[in-house]
Amino acid sequence: MRYELYYWPGIQGRGEFIRLALEEAGADYMDVARLPKRGVPALMRVLKNRSLRYPPFAPPFLKAGKLVIGQTANILLFLGPRLGLVPKSEGDRLWTHQLQLTIADWVAEAHETHHPIAGRLYYEDQKAEAMRRSANFTAERVPKYLDYFERILKRSPKGTGYLLGKTVSYVDLSVFQMIAGLRYAFPRAMVRLEPKYPRSVALYDRVSSRPRIAAYIRSPRRLPFNQQDVFRHYSELDS
């Protein structure tokens, strides 16, 4: 099956968690909004299609045959078994999905560091609130999430280094993406925090060295972080 991923063309954003899974699996997919002859109009046509039985609320969404699937965690729940990025048992699949939903919360909190009042307002219109929010995020929230994933990695069988055991899962790829994004947005804070979480840092290194992921990172398909993205760097927020 050829998958069609629909997401905004100029940013990694929430679509990157899906791209990483597709790239790791070597899946056949199109990043539709980045195609010269389709672009954002193709994305908007799906969003405005009132005849869809299960219409998506917003990007990212995935077309797989006749299915249109929205929400990052839900898309990965669908793709995981098809791409070999989740264990076979129902309990393990639900556990993986639970972890991905936790990451979804983490992503939302990262975004709210620079837009704590409203997404439609400019950063400059909520800068004072963003500084307060970011200080709490780096001091309390990032350690809370990293503590959680560090504990899970500590339970993994010795020598594996993945969250679910011996093989990589889509949630390992998502933790990699979180650390990459936080390093971009809060480099000073991450330099201070990372020594406390060696297993999480090792997971980042392990994922980034996987052949397909390493090739993807080097390729133009991997968009750079930028100031329109979920993760944004403002030096005054990096305490």
N, C-alpha and C positions, 0 to 999 in steps of 0.2 A: 504494500500500500504506500502511495505517496501522500504524505501529510502536508497540509497547508497551514502554516502558522501566520496569524494576523496580529501584528503589533505595530506601534508607531515606529517609523523607519529610522529616526535619528538618535535613539537612545537604547541602552541595554534594558533598563527598567525591569518590570516583572516578567517580561517575555524572555529574559536571559536565562531564567531558571529552566524554562522549557527548551531553549536552544541547547543548553549544556547537555540535557538528557538526550536529545536527538543527535547531537554531535558525538557523544560518548558511544552511542549505539551504532553509529554509522548509518543512521536512518536516511531514507530518501525523503527530503522535505523541501518545501519552498517557503522562504520568508517573504510573503506576498507583497507587503507594503513597500519593500525595498526593490521590487522588480520595476525596471524602467517603464514598461508598458501597462503596469497595473497600479502600483503605488497606493497612496492613501485612498483614492476614489474606490478601489476594490474593497478596501476595509470598510469604508462608509456604506457601501451598497449592502453588505451583510448586516451591519448594525441597523440599517433602515428597512430591512426586509421584514415586513409585517406578517408574511406568510409562514415564517419559520415556526415550527412547533415548539422549539426550545431556544428562544432568542437570547443571545448573550447581552449582558448589561454593558460591558465595556471590554476593550482589549486587555490582556491577550485572550484570544480564542483560537480553537483548532478545528479545522475541517478534516474529518477522517471518513472517507466515503460519503454517506448521506448524513453522518452525525456532525453537529456543530456543538462543540464543548467549550464552555467558558470557565473562568477562574483558574489561576495557576495551579493550586493544589489539586483541584478536580481534574485538570488536564493531566497532571503527573500521575494521579491515581489511575486514570485510563491508560496512559502510556506505559507505566511501570512494568506490568506483566508482559506487554507486547514487545518491549525493548529489552527484556531480561534485566531490568534494573530494580527488581523487588523480589523477595523470596516468594515461594509458591503458597505457603499456608495463609489462610485467611487472617489469623491472628497477626502474623508478621506484616501482612499488607496493611491492615488497619493501624498497626503500630507505626509503620512508615508514614502513612497518611497523617497520623496524629503529630508526628515530628514535623512534617511539612506544614501543617496548620500552625504549629508553634513558630516556625520560620516566617509564615505569613504575618503573624503578629509583630515579629521582630522587624520585618520590612516596613510595615506601617509606622512603627515607632521611629525608624530611621528617617522616613520621609517627613514625619511631623517635627523633626528637629529644625528644619528650615521653613516649614509651613505649618506652624502650630495653630494658627487661627483659621485660615481658609486657603484652599488650593487656588482660588481665583485671585487672591491678593498677591502682589509682588512681595518678594522676600523683604525688600526695604520697608514695606508697610507693616511688617511684623517682626522686625529685627530684635527689638528688646525682648519680646516673648520667646523668640527663637534662641536667644542667648541663654535664657533661663531654662528652656526645655533641653537644650543641648548639654548644659552642665549636668543636669539630672541624668540624661541619657548616658553620658560617658562615665559618670561616677557610680551610677546605680544599675541602670537597665542593661547596659552591655555586659557588665560582670555577671548579672543574674542569668542572662541567656548563656554566656560562655561557661559559667559554672555548671549549668544543666547539661550542656552537650559534653563537657569534659567528664562529668560523672558517667554518662552513657558510654563514652569511649573507654573509660577505665574498666567497664564491665565486659568489653569485647574480649574474645579469646586472645591470649598473648600472641603478639606477632602479626595480628591481622591489621589493626589500625583503622577499621571501618566501623561505622555505627551499628551495623546489623550483623557483623561477623566477618566472614572470609572474603566476601566479594563486595564490590562497590554498588551502591544503590543511588537512586536519584536524590535522596536526602543528603548523602555525602557531597554530591555535586552542589547542592544548595548551600551547605555550610561553607564550602569553598567560596561560593559567590558572595556570601555575607561577609566573610573575612576580607575578600578582595575589595568589596565596596566600602567597608569600614576603614580599611587602610587608605583608600582614596579620600574619604570624607574627613576622617579624624586621624591623620598620621601620627601626631604627637601622642594622643591618647592611646593609640594602639601600640606604639613603642613601649609605653609604660605598662600596658595591660598584658601583652602577649607572653612575657616570661612566666606568668601565673598559669598559663593554659597550654602546656607543651604538647598535649595530645591533639588539641584542636589545630595548633600550628602545624604539627606533623601531618594531620589529615589534609590541610591545605596544600602542603608540599607534595603529598602523595597523589592527590587529585591532579594538581597542575603538571605533574610529570607523566601522567598517563598518556600514551602516544596520541590518541585522537584528540584529547583535550589540549595537549601541548601544541599540536598542529593547528587546532582551532584558534588558540590564543595568538599564534603567530600570523594568522590569516586575516584578510580584510573583513571577513565575516564577523569577527569579534570587534564590535564597536568600542571606541574608547569611552571611559567615563567622561561626563561633561556636566555643565551647570544647568541643564534642562532635565536631568535624570532624577531617579529616586535618591541616589547617593550624590551629594553635592559638597564641594569643599569650600568653606568660608573660614579663613584663618581665625577670625574672632570667635567662632563656635568651637574650635578645637582646643579645649582646655585640658 
